[in-house]
Amino acid sequence: MQLERLQKIIAHAGFASRREAETMIREGRVTVNGQVITELGSRANADKDHIKVDGKLITHAEPHRYILLYKPKEVMTTVEDPQGRRTVIDLVRGIRERIYPVGRLDFHSEGLVLLTNDGDLAFKVSHPTHGSVKTYHVKVRGVPEERIIDKLQRGITLEGKRTLPCEIERLKTTGRNDEEGNSWFEVKLREGRTQQIRKMFQAVGHPVSKLRRVAIGPIADPKLTPGVWRELTKQEVKMLATMKDLKPKTKPRRATKRPTSRKAASKKKTGAKPAARTTSKPRRAARQR
């Protein structure tokens, strides 16, 4: 077997996603043949080298599993929780493989979470450049004006960093008319910063009271209820794996204007038309005798 990047080997073995594996390497939690490795470019042979993560030996890759779970409120989207709170792993019983959640869904939110041991797929789903749009239904206090929604869609600055453009569609208001009560929106994000939607609406004066994730990329299941999970179908796995990468939109080049002479500029200001240009044959050289 050829040498492969350590983060790829760790992801294939089902220990973590590729991004989390990179963090493990930086923190010095990975050893190869007894030597601590901290450089991300390091390579190893999964068949010959003894690779350990937190002291645990990596064995051959396990069969890939793909679980779609409806996470209830007050459940952590992690493998373990130092405070002893329930995690999404506690809700998935009977799975022998070492699976982990892809991305995060905050403690007070509910909705769909993908769990897998396929590091390559996890990276593709969680990385914003691959088009893995997450769809949320969000209830906020009050009725935000359209100009505020437009502002959020274009992107705002949160904690010193501007959010990527997103899609927000108004679903309904809970009052008697469109100017009172609370509002429901469908929000589609291509990035997953910590509690991003809550912070976005909080910043414009309309705090979130309910939030649930209803789709991960092309995957949705309105029949799932809190705490219930199922395996993804082969077709669903294929849909996630074949999501096309998003190409950055390039701004059209501005046409370069030729510098105008002072004479032409003055005529343009006065409105005078430039004299017609006559073509004449080039003068011959001085008479030759």
ZAZA-404436 format. One record per residue (C-alpha): residue in three letters; x, y, z. Coordinates in steps of 0.5 Angstrom, whole numbers, padded with zeros to 4 digits, always signed. Layout:
BEGIN
ALAXYZ
...
This chain:
BEGIN
MET+0000+0000+0000
GLN+0002+0007-0002
LEU+0004+0012+0003
GLU-0002+0017+0005
ARG-0003+0023+0009
LEU-0004+0021+0016
GLN-0011+0025+0017
LYS-0014+0021+0011
ILE-0012+0015+0014
ILE-0015+0017+0021
ALA-0021+0019+0017
HIS-0022+0012+0014
ALA-0021+0008+0020
GLY-0027+0012+0023
PHE-0024+0016+0028
ALA-0026+0022+0026
SER-0027+0027+0020
ARG-0021+0029+0016
ARG-0022+0036+0019
GLU-0022+0033+0026
ALA-0016+0029+0025
GLU-0012+0035+0023
THR-0014+0038+0030
MET-0011+0032+0033
ILE-0005+0032+0029
ARG-0003+0039+0031
GLU-0005+0038+0038
GLY+0000+0032+0038
ARG-0005+0026+0040
VAL-0002+0022+0034
THR+0004+0018+0034
VAL+0007+0014+0028
ASN+0011+0008+0031
GLY+0012+0011+0037
GLN+0014+0018+0035
VAL+0009+0024+0036
ILE+0007+0027+0029
THR+0005+0034+0029
GLU+0006+0036+0022
LEU+0000+0036+0017
GLY+0004+0034+0011
SER+0006+0027+0014
ARG+0005+0021+0011
ALA+0005+0014+0013
ASN+0003+0007+0011
ALA-0003+0004+0014
ASP-0002-0003+0013
LYS+0006-0003+0016
ASP+0006+0003+0021
HIS+0003+0003+0028
ILE-0001+0009+0028
LYS-0004+0011+0035
VAL-0009+0016+0036
ASP-0010+0018+0044
GLY-0006+0012+0045
LYS-0011+0007+0041
LEU-0008+0003+0035
ILE-0012+0004+0029
THR-0014-0002+0025
HIS-0016-0003+0018
ALA-0022+0001+0016
GLU-0029-0001+0018
PRO-0035-0002+0014
HIS-0038+0005+0012
ARG-0044+0007+0016
TYR-0049+0013+0015
ILE-0054+0014+0020
LEU-0059+0020+0019
LEU-0062+0022+0026
TYR-0067+0027+0029
LYS-0063+0030+0035
PRO-0068+0033+0040
LYS-0067+0039+0044
GLU-0062+0039+0050
VAL-0058+0033+0047
MET-0050+0035+0045
THR-0048+0034+0038
THR-0041+0030+0040
VAL-0039+0023+0041
GLU-0037+0025+0049
ASP-0039+0031+0053
PRO-0035+0033+0059
GLN-0041+0035+0063
GLY-0044+0028+0063
ARG-0050+0031+0058
ARG-0053+0026+0053
THR-0050+0026+0046
VAL-0053+0024+0039
ILE-0048+0017+0040
ASP-0053+0015+0046
LEU-0059+0016+0042
VAL-0056+0011+0037
ARG-0056+0004+0039
GLY-0053-0003+0036
ILE-0048+0001+0032
ARG-0041-0003+0033
GLU-0037+0002+0028
ARG-0034+0008+0031
ILE-0039+0013+0028
TYR-0039+0021+0030
PRO-0043+0027+0028
VAL-0042+0031+0022
GLY-0042+0038+0024
ARG-0046+0041+0030
LEU-0053+0043+0032
ASP-0053+0047+0038
PHE-0056+0044+0045
HIS-0062+0048+0045
SER-0064+0046+0037
GLU-0067+0040+0034
GLY-0067+0037+0027
LEU-0063+0032+0023
VAL-0056+0030+0024
LEU-0051+0026+0020
LEU-0047+0021+0023
THR-0042+0016+0020
ASN-0035+0014+0020
ASP-0034+0016+0012
GLY-0028+0021+0013
ASP-0029+0023+0006
LEU-0036+0024+0006
ALA-0036+0028+0012
PHE-0031+0033+0010
LYS-0035+0034+0003
VAL-0042+0035+0007
SER-0039+0039+0013
HIS-0034+0044+0008
PRO-0038+0050+0005
THR-0034+0050-0001
HIS-0038+0043-0003
GLY-0045+0046-0004
SER-0047+0042+0002
VAL-0053+0047+0004
LYS-0056+0046+0011
THR-0064+0048+0011
TYR-0067+0051+0017
HIS-0074+0053+0020
VAL-0073+0058+0025
LYS-0078+0062+0029
VAL-0076+0069+0031
ARG-0079+0074+0036
GLY-0083+0080+0032
VAL-0084+0081+0025
PRO-0077+0083+0021
GLU-0078+0088+0016
GLU-0076+0086+0009
ARG-0070+0091+0009
ILE-0067+0087+0015
ILE-0068+0080+0012
ASP-0064+0083+0005
LYS-0059+0085+0010
LEU-0058+0078+0013
GLN-0058+0075+0006
ARG-0052+0079+0004
GLY-0048+0078+0010
ILE-0047+0081+0016
THR-0041+0082+0021
LEU-0041+0077+0027
GLU-0035+0077+0032
GLY-0030+0081+0027
LYS-0032+0076+0021
ARG-0037+0077+0015
THR-0042+0071+0014
LEU-0043+0068+0007
PRO-0049+0070+0003
CYS-0055+0066+0005
GLU-0062+0065+0003
ILE-0068+0067+0007
GLU-0075+0066+0006
ARG-0081+0068+0010
LEU-0086+0062+0011
LYS-0091+0065+0016
THR-0093+0070+0022
THR-0097+0068+0028
GLY-0101+0074+0029
ARG-0107+0076+0026
ASN-0104+0080+0021
ASP-0097+0081+0018
GLU-0095+0086+0022
GLU-0095+0083+0029
GLY-0094+0077+0033
ASN-0088+0072+0031
SER-0085+0070+0024
TRP-0082+0063+0021
PHE-0077+0063+0016
GLU-0073+0058+0012
VAL-0066+0059+0012
LYS-0061+0056+0008
LEU-0053+0056+0010
ARG-0047+0054+0006
GLU-0043+0055+0013
GLY-0044+0052+0020
ARG-0041+0057+0025
THR-0043+0056+0032
GLN-0050+0058+0033
GLN-0050+0063+0027
ILE-0057+0063+0025
ARG-0058+0065+0033
LYS-0053+0070+0033
MET-0055+0073+0026
PHE-0062+0075+0028
GLN-0060+0077+0035
ALA-0056+0082+0032
VAL-0062+0085+0028
GLY-0066+0085+0034
HIS-0070+0079+0033
PRO-0068+0073+0037
VAL-0069+0066+0035
SER-0074+0062+0040
LYS-0074+0056+0036
LEU-0070+0053+0031
ARG-0070+0046+0027
ARG-0065+0043+0022
VAL-0070+0040+0016
ALA-0065+0038+0011
ILE-0058+0037+0010
GLY-0056+0038+0003
PRO-0061+0034-0001
ILE-0063+0029+0005
ALA-0069+0031+0008
ASP-0074+0026+0012
PRO-0081+0030+0015
LYS-0083+0023+0018
LEU-0077+0022+0023
THR-0079+0025+0030
PRO-0074+0027+0036
GLY-0070+0021+0038
VAL-0071+0017+0032
TRP-0066+0015+0027
ARG-0065+0011+0020
GLU-0060+0008+0016
LEU-0059+0012+0009
THR-0061+0009+0003
LYS-0055+0008-0002
GLN-0058+0013-0007
GLU-0058+0018-0001
VAL-0051+0016+0000
LYS-0049+0017-0007
MET-0053+0024-0008
LEU-0049+0027-0002
ALA-0042+0024-0005
THR-0044+0027-0012
MET-0045+0034-0010
LYS-0041+0039-0014
ASP-0036+0043-0012
LEU-0038+0051-0012
LYS-0034+0055-0016
PRO-0033+0062-0014
LYS-0037+0067-0018
THR-0032+0072-0021
LYS-0034+0079-0022
PRO-0034+0081-0030
ARG-0028+0085-0032
ARG-0028+0092-0032
ALA-0027+0095-0039
THR-0020+0099-0039
LYS-0021+0106-0042
ARG-0016+0109-0046
PRO-0013+0115-0043
THR-0016+0121-0047
SER-0012+0127-0049
ARG-0014+0134-0045
LYS-0016+0137-0052
ALA-0021+0132-0053
ALA-0023+0132-0046
SER-0024+0140-0046
LYS-0028+0139-0053
LYS-0033+0134-0049
LYS-0034+0139-0044
THR-0036+0144-0049
GLY-0040+0140-0053
ALA-0036+0141-0059
LYS-0036+0136-0064
PRO-0029+0134-0066
ALA-0027+0136-0073
ALA-0027+0130-0078
ARG-0021+0127-0079
THR-0018+0127-0086
THR-0014+0122-0089
SER-0008+0124-0093
LYS-0002+0120-0097
PRO+0004+0121-0093
ARG+0009+0126-0096
ARG+0014+0124-0100
ALA+0021+0125-0098
ALA+0025+0132-0101
ARG+0026+0132-0108
GLN+0032+0128-0110
ARG+0036+0131-0116
